[in-house]
Amino acid sequence: MAHHHHHHATLLYGKNNVLVQPRDDMEAVPGYLSLHQTADVMTLKWTPNQLMNGSVGDLDYEKSVYWDYAVTIRLEEIVYLHCHQQVDSGGTVVLVSQDGIQRPPFRFPKGGHLLQFLSCLENGLLPHGQLDPPLWSQRGKGKVFPKLRKRSPQGSSESTSSDKEDDEATDYVFRIIYPG
């Protein structure tokens, strides 16, 4: 069984206090979101904080409940990332897998964490995969969101009224493609 030595994972990204709402009737639970790379596989994990710091207590059923919420996703199963970037709060990302299933949104804390996550994800996909559209590199800033073309209905004269809202929140859809 000597071939198990390749299972050490590289941590590409880690962020605490990323919120996930495990079920509709529940409060969002803070947890640790991480991206791991082993050999050719990139895995996204989200672990509730209660499991990270062992504060669940000794009740086994409590522990098992939180383990039920824990998320492990192989990125090769994911086709789309729906990202929602808000200026005054953190961004959210929803992963959509090949079978069309949407995962509960990951809600990032305030700051540029969503962008940082996407940047680490994009780097981890290389050289076999890439984000479509790719993130842009901006001198002095590193990776930034691609500029979106304003989608306005043809011939609509009311484009001015919606410009304000474009500053408030922006939606991006990234596809993960493997050109090879």
N, C-alpha and C positions, 0 to 999 in steps of 0.2 A: 504493500500500500504506500509506496514511497512517492507516488505521484501527487500527493496532497499538498506538497510544499508550495504550490503556486497560489494558494488561496489567500495570501496576505493582500489586504485591500488598501489602496491608496485613498485617503480622504481628500476629495476634490473641493468640498464645500461643507461648511457646517454652520448652522444658525439656530440659536435658541429662541424660544418664545414665538415660534411660528404656530398660528392657530389653525386648528382643524375642527370642524363640527362633525363629529362621527355620525350623528343621526339628526333628523329634522327636529326632534322634540328635545334636543339637548343644547346646553351651552357649548360654545366652542372651547376646546381644550388646548392649552399651550403645550408645545412639545419641541423636540429637537429635530430639525430637518437636515439631512445630510446626503451628500452624493458620494458614492464609493465606486472605485474602479478596480476591477480585478481583470487580469489578462485582457479579454475582449469584451467583458460585460460591465456595463455601468448600471448601478443600482441606486435608486432613490429610497431613502428610509425616513420615516417619521416616527419618533418614539415619544409617547406622552411624558411630560416632565415627571409625573408621579413615578414612572419606572426608572427615569434617569437618576433621580436623587434618592430613590428608595424610601420615599416618604409615604408610601401607600399604607404602611402598617403591616401587621402580620396576617391580615385577613386574606386567605388565598383567593376567595371569590372576587375581592376588590382587584387584586393583582390580575386575575384572569380577565376581568372586564377590561382593564386597561390594555392588556396584551391583545385583546380583540380589536381595539382601536388602532393599534400600531399598524403602520403601513410599510410594505416593502414592494417596490415596483421595479421590474426590470425595464430599462428604458427602451430596449428593442421592441417591447410590446406597445410603446407609445407612439402615436402618429402625430397628434396635434397638442400644442400647448396654447391654451386660451389665457392670455395675460390681460389683466385689468390694472392699469397704473393710475393711482390717484395722487394728486399733488399733496394733499394735506394728511394723508395716511399712507400706510404701507400698500403695496400692490398685492394682487392675488394671482394665483396661477391654477388653472384647471387642466389636468392631464386627461387626454382622451385616447383610449387604446384602440387597437385595430378593430376590435369587435364593436366599437362605437360606445363603449361604456365610459361615462364620465366619472372621474374620481371626485371626492369632495374637495372643494377649493383649499389650497394652502394660502393662508393670509399672513403676509409678512409684516413685521413691525415697521414703524416709520423709518424712513431713510432709503438708501438706494439698494436695498437688499434683493429685491426682485431682479434688478438688472445684474447685480453681482452673481446671483444664482444662475441666470441665463448665460452669463459670460463663462462661468465655470462649466456649465453644461455643454456649451458650444465647444470649449476647449477639449472637454472629455470625449466628445463625439469624434474629433479628428483622430486619425486621417480618414476614417471610413465613412463617417456621417457628417452632416452639417444641418444647420438651421436654415429654413427658407421662410421668409427672407433672412439673410444673415444680419447679425448685429453690425453696426457701423463702428469704425474706429475713429475717434476724434482726437486730434492732437492735443496732448496735455490732459485729456479727460479719460482716455482709455475707451472702453466700449460704451456705446450709447444705443438707445432704441433707434431703429430705422425711422426715417421720416415717413409719415403716412401721407399718401395722397388723400386730399379731402374728398370723401365720397359724398357728392351731392347729386340729387336727382337731376337728370338732364333738364336744362332750361328753367331750373327753379330760381326765382328771384329772391327767395328768402334765405339765401346762404349766409347773409350777414348776421341774422339773429342767432344762428347756431354757432357762430365762431367763438362766442364766450364759453360755451360749454366744452369746446374742444380743449380749453386750457384746464378744465377741472378734472377730467378723467379721460383716459385713452385706452382703447382696446386694441390689442395686437393678437393676431393668430400666427403662431410659428408652426411650421411643419418640420418634422424630422425626416430628412431624406438620406438615403444611402446610395449616392450616384453610382458607386461601383457595382 
